[in-house]
Amino acid sequence: MQDPSEQKWIAWVNKGLAAGIHQNVFEALFDREDLLDGARTATGFQDFGAMDFIEPLDLLLEGFDETSTLNPVGRLAGRWYLMRLLCNRLRFEAVWQNDPRIGSQTVRQPIFILGLPRTGSTLLHEVLAQHSSLRAPRFWESTFTPSRGPMDLYRTVAAAAQINLVNRMAPNLKGIHRLGARLPHECVTIQAHAMRSIQFHAAHRVSAYNEWLQTCDWEPAYQWHERYLKVLQCGEQEARWLLKAPGHMLGLEALESVYPDARFIQLHRDPAEVIPSMASLSVALRSAFSDAVDEWEIGRDTVEQWSRGLVNTLRLRKQNADLDARFIDIHYKELVSCPAEVVRRIVEFTGLSATAMFEQKVEHHLTQNGKGQHGHHDYSLSRFGFKRSDLDERFADYRAEHLRA
């Protein structure tokens, strides 16, 4: 439940915005040309790079304007969010074009954590990032294109402020998914700059966009992703990238095309536990920006999306023996009950060195960040209109293959 003081604060902001801003201003918030021109004016740059983001951007603008039922705070936040992404694209292209070293780099044998969400992937991401040979993108540098100058400190502070604001508007979020400006972060934020990311529909009801995302060409998102990693690693000591996002299951074919030497850690958990947990995360996010959140609809969307992702991933693994050989499967129960042993298996599988220093870092991190350390997350199937038997039937093939006792 949301704290009453938080509810009053959000209601007060919404009331003030609704009273103080003319309706015509709200109608102009999601005009594509106005956004593009505004980003060019704000940055002083003109080149967005490949314009393959326009089609999904138009679908997002339609969704923000028509189906998201955004309150005044939500409409302004949606405008700011899209503007930030567009400004980042402009700054990124300027960095890319002005430094010829960037394009000549390679991203060597990246490691991707994927699988169903809510499977301990965040903890595993943070634990493995303790390894001296691995590099994970941090929240601040995924959110704001770094320049390797004094402004990066400002960007880090701005990212922390953004997290604080989101946690204030969605106070249940901290117990569901912890964020930190300098913590490892999911790839969804990097891919959002290509306007291809599951995070848009998770936070806002952009139905037409979400339908398009299920069958779209993911290649532009991974081409952008690779270029972004090259910008982040330029000038640093060489390291392997450690990357994470459940959404990679939707675009696995494109991912494998861009990163043919990638290694994969697929996490598994009972969908009857995953689906309501993920749906409650979406409810927490949407409730901060909309006064009309349909929990049963969110539940149906969540089932459809992750059923599709699992089917796609398991199909590609069965069809491609080379791809399948680059996967290691980890069950959530294993990760929770014996995390150090799981980490040792992953280190061996990925060809990393197992040092005493790394093992000490892993032990310390696990002690400091065990389950429940950063809040508790309560959820149920019935809240989203499900019975256990519904999900057991829907995910029967997956359960038979990966959740055998």
Stockholm file with secondary structure:
# STOCKHOLM 1.0

chainA/1-405         MQDPSEQKWIAWVNKGLAAGIHQNVFEALFDREDLLDGARTATGFQDFGAMDFIEPLDLLLEGFDETSTLNPVGRLAGRWYLMRLLCNRLRFEAVWQNDPRIGSQTVRQPIFILGLPRTGSTLLHEVLAQHSSLRAPRFWESTFTPSRGPMDLYRTVAAAAQINLVNRMAPNLKGIHRLGARLPHECVTIQAHAMRSIQFHAAHRVSAYNEWLQTCDWEPAYQWHERYLKVLQCGEQEARWLLKAPGHMLGLEALESVYPDARFIQLHRDPAEVIPSMASLSVALRSAFSDAVDEWEIGRDTVEQWSRGLVNTLRLRKQNADLDARFIDIHYKELVSCPAEVVRRIVEFTGLSATAMFEQKVEHHLTQNGKGQHGHHDYSLSRFGFKRSDLDERFADYRAEHLRA
#=GR chainA/1-405 SS CCCHHHHHHHHHHHHHHHHHSCHHHHHTTTCHHHHHHHHHHHHSCCCCSCCTTHHHHHHHHHHHHHTSCBCHHHHHHHHHHHHHHHHHHHHHHHHHHHCHHHHTCCCCSCEEEEESSSSSHHHHHHHHTTSTTEECCBHHHHHSCCCSSTHHHHHHHHHHHHHHHHHHHSTTHHHHCCCCTTSBCCTHHHHHTTTCCTHHHHHSCCHHHHHHHHHSCCHHHHHHHHHHHHHHHTTSCCCEEEEECGGGGTTHHHHHHHCTTCEEEEEECCHHHHHHHHHHHHHHHHHTTBSCCCHHHHHHHHHHHHHHHHHHHHHHHHHCHHHHHTEEEEEHHHHHHCHHHHHHHHHHHHTCCCCHHHHHHHHHHHHHTCTTTTCCCCCCSGGGTCCHHHHHHHTHHHHHHHCCC
#=GC SS_cons         CCCHHHHHHHHHHHHHHHHHSCHHHHHTTTCHHHHHHHHHHHHSCCCCSCCTTHHHHHHHHHHHHHTSCBCHHHHHHHHHHHHHHHHHHHHHHHHHHHCHHHHTCCCCSCEEEEESSSSSHHHHHHHHTTSTTEECCBHHHHHSCCCSSTHHHHHHHHHHHHHHHHHHHSTTHHHHCCCCTTSBCCTHHHHHTTTCCTHHHHHSCCHHHHHHHHHSCCHHHHHHHHHHHHHHHTTSCCCEEEEECGGGGTTHHHHHHHCTTCEEEEEECCHHHHHHHHHHHHHHHHHTTBSCCCHHHHHHHHHHHHHHHHHHHHHHHHHCHHHHHTEEEEEHHHHHHCHHHHHHHHHHHHTCCCCHHHHHHHHHHHHHTCTTTTCCCCCCSGGGTCCHHHHHHHTHHHHHHHCCC
//
